[in-house]
Every structure is written in C-alpha cells, then in structure tokens.
Amino acid sequence: AVATTASAQAVQRAIAPRGGADQAANVSVTMKSPTVSRAMRDERRRSTHNEVERRRRDKINAWISELAKIIPDCQEDTSKQGQSKGGVLSKTVDYIHELQSANSRMAQMLQEHEQILIEKQVLKARLSDIEKENTILKTKLGEMGIEVVSQTQSVTTEVISASEQG
C-alpha cells in the first residue's frame, strides 16, 4: 500500500537544461507515472549522450584539421570541400612512415660517423707512435754516422694528394 501511494504522489526532480547550470536550479519537472518518468529519464539520457557524442566528434574533427595543417601533402589540397578525414589520416600515416624511415637512416649515418671518428683516433695514435719510432731511428742512425735525408714532408704531401683524389 505504501508503494502505490508513493507512485501516486508527484515527484519533483531538477533536470539540467542545455542552457547551463545556472538555469538548472530554476527548472523542475513533475512526474506523475512511472512510464512518464521512464520516458523523461530516457529522453534525458539520450540528449546527454547526444551532447557528449557531439563534443567527441568536434574534438576529433579539430584534431584532424590540426593534422591537415601540419602534414605537408594535406596543405596542397585547397578545394572548396577540403580534404576528407580519411585522406588526412592516410597522408598522416604516410608522413609518419617517411619520418621513421628518415630517422632510421640518420641513426645509421650517426653510428657510421661515430665509427669513423673512433677509427680516426686510432689512426692518429698509430701515426703518433710511428712518428716517435721514426725519430728514435733517425737519432740512432745519426749516432752511427749515417746521414738521414728527410722525406717526411714529401711523403705526407703525396699521401694527402692521393687521399683527396680517391
């Protein structure tokens, strides 16, 4: 008996209108039957869902527009309708693949460059050792009375010329 009396009584609920929270306090709906309240609740859920979905679509469209501005190939299409969302996303994926490929090539080149620098340091150290050994040998030859003709400059010049040509 209590349940039937409760359903027979009018129930007051505040429903948030589309206008904002400040108007929500002034609006109230009187619901008299469970079917009316269910229909109102369903309508409220549907409108809330539609609003959330519209905001979601607006955000997606804004990000796709932003991508179209950033991606080089998308800027070329200045038709009246603009580029399709699928076209923008496709060109974005292509551009990302290009960037990844370029990044990979640059990483490989950097690694090769570092290897060349290491080889250069090793060769410089080897050259220094050879120059020290050469100086020691020249000194020993001078002590033995053998005159040494310095061809270091001409040999170095020949090596440099050969490396520039090759």
C-alpha positions in Angstrom: 0.0 0.0 0.0 2.9 2.3 0.7 4.5 1.6 -2.8 1.2 2.5 -4.6 0.9 5.7 -2.6 4.4 6.8 -3.4 3.9 6.3 -7.1 0.6 8.2 -7.0 2.3 11.2 -5.4 4.0 13.7 -7.6 7.8 13.6 -7.5 9.8 16.7 -8.1 13.2 16.4 -9.9 15.6 19.0 -11.2 16.7 18.4 -14.8 19.8 20.2 -16.2 18.7 22.1 -19.3 21.0 22.7 -22.2 21.4 26.3 -21.2 23.7 25.6 -18.3 23.9 25.0 -14.6 22.5 28.4 -13.6 19.2 27.6 -15.3 19.1 24.1 -13.8 18.1 25.4 -10.4 15.0 27.1 -11.8 13.7 24.2 -13.8 11.8 21.3 -12.2 9.6 18.6 -13.8 6.6 17.0 -12.1 6.5 13.3 -12.9 3.2 11.5 -12.2 3.6 8.0 -13.5 6.4 5.5 -13.9 6.1 5.4 -17.7 6.3 9.2 -17.9 9.3 9.3 -15.6 11.0 6.5 -17.5 10.3 8.3 -20.8 11.7 11.5 -19.4 14.7 9.7 -18.0 15.3 8.0 -21.3 15.0 11.3 -23.2 17.4 13.0 -20.7 19.9 10.1 -21.2 19.5 10.3 -24.9 20.1 14.1 -25.0 23.1 13.8 -22.7 24.5 11.1 -24.8 24.0 13.1 -28.0 25.7 16.1 -26.4 28.7 14.0 -25.3 28.9 12.4 -28.7 28.8 15.7 -30.5 31.6 17.1 -28.3 33.6 13.9 -29.1 33.1 14.4 -32.8 34.0 18.0 -32.6 37.3 17.2 -30.8 38.1 14.5 -33.4 37.4 16.9 -36.3 39.5 19.6 -34.6 42.5 17.2 -34.3 42.1 16.1 -37.9 42.1 19.7 -39.0 45.2 20.3 -37.0 46.9 17.3 -38.7 45.9 18.7 -42.1 47.7 21.9 -41.3 50.8 20.1 -40.1 51.2 17.4 -42.8 52.9 18.8 -45.9 50.8 16.9 -48.5 47.5 17.9 -46.9 48.2 21.7 -47.3 48.2 21.3 -51.1 44.5 20.4 -51.3 42.7 23.7 -51.1 39.4 22.6 -52.8 36.1 24.0 -51.6 35.3 20.9 -49.6 38.8 20.5 -48.3 40.4 17.1 -47.7 38.4 14.1 -46.4 39.1 12.9 -42.9 40.3 9.5 -44.3 42.6 11.3 -46.7 44.1 13.4 -44.0 44.7 10.3 -41.8 46.1 8.4 -44.7 48.6 11.1 -45.6 49.4 11.4 -41.9 50.3 7.8 -41.7 52.4 8.0 -44.8 54.2 11.1 -43.5 54.9 9.3 -40.1 56.4 6.3 -42.1 58.6 8.7 -44.0 59.8 10.4 -40.8 60.5 7.0 -39.2 62.5 5.9 -42.3 64.5 9.2 -42.3 65.1 8.8 -38.6 66.4 5.3 -39.1 68.7 6.4 -41.9 70.0 9.3 -39.8 70.6 7.0 -36.8 72.6 4.6 -39.1 74.6 7.5 -40.5 75.3 8.8 -37.0 76.5 5.3 -36.0 78.8 5.2 -39.1 80.1 8.7 -38.3 80.9 7.7 -34.7 82.7 4.6 -36.0 84.8 6.7 -38.4 85.7 9.1 -35.5 86.9 6.1 -33.5 89.0 4.9 -36.5 90.4 8.3 -36.9 91.5 8.5 -33.3 93.1 5.0 -33.6 94.9 6.1 -36.8 96.1 9.3 -35.1 97.5 7.3 -32.2 99.2 4.9 -34.6 100.7 7.8 -36.6 102.0 9.4 -33.4 103.6 6.1 -32.4 105.2 5.7 -35.9 106.5 9.3 -35.8 108.1 8.6 -32.3 109.7 5.4 -33.6 110.9 7.3 -36.7 112.5 10.0 -34.5 114.2 7.3 -32.4 115.5 5.5 -35.5 116.8 8.8 -37.0 118.6 9.5 -33.8 120.3 6.0 -33.8 121.3 6.4 -37.4 122.8 9.9 -36.7 124.7 8.3 -33.8 126.1 5.7 -36.2 127.2 8.4 -38.6 124.6 7.7 -41.2 123.1 10.9 -42.7 119.2 10.8 -42.9 117.5 12.6 -45.8 114.1 13.9 -44.6 111.4 12.9 -47.0 108.6 13.1 -44.4 107.2 16.3 -45.9 107.1 15.0 -49.5 105.6 11.6 -48.4 103.0 13.4 -46.3 102.1 15.6 -49.3 101.8 12.6 -51.6 99.5 10.8 -49.1 97.3 13.8 -48.7 97.1 14.3 -52.5 96.3 10.7 -53.1 93.5 10.8 -50.4 92.0 13.9 -51.9 91.8 12.3 -55.4 90.3 9.0 -54.1 
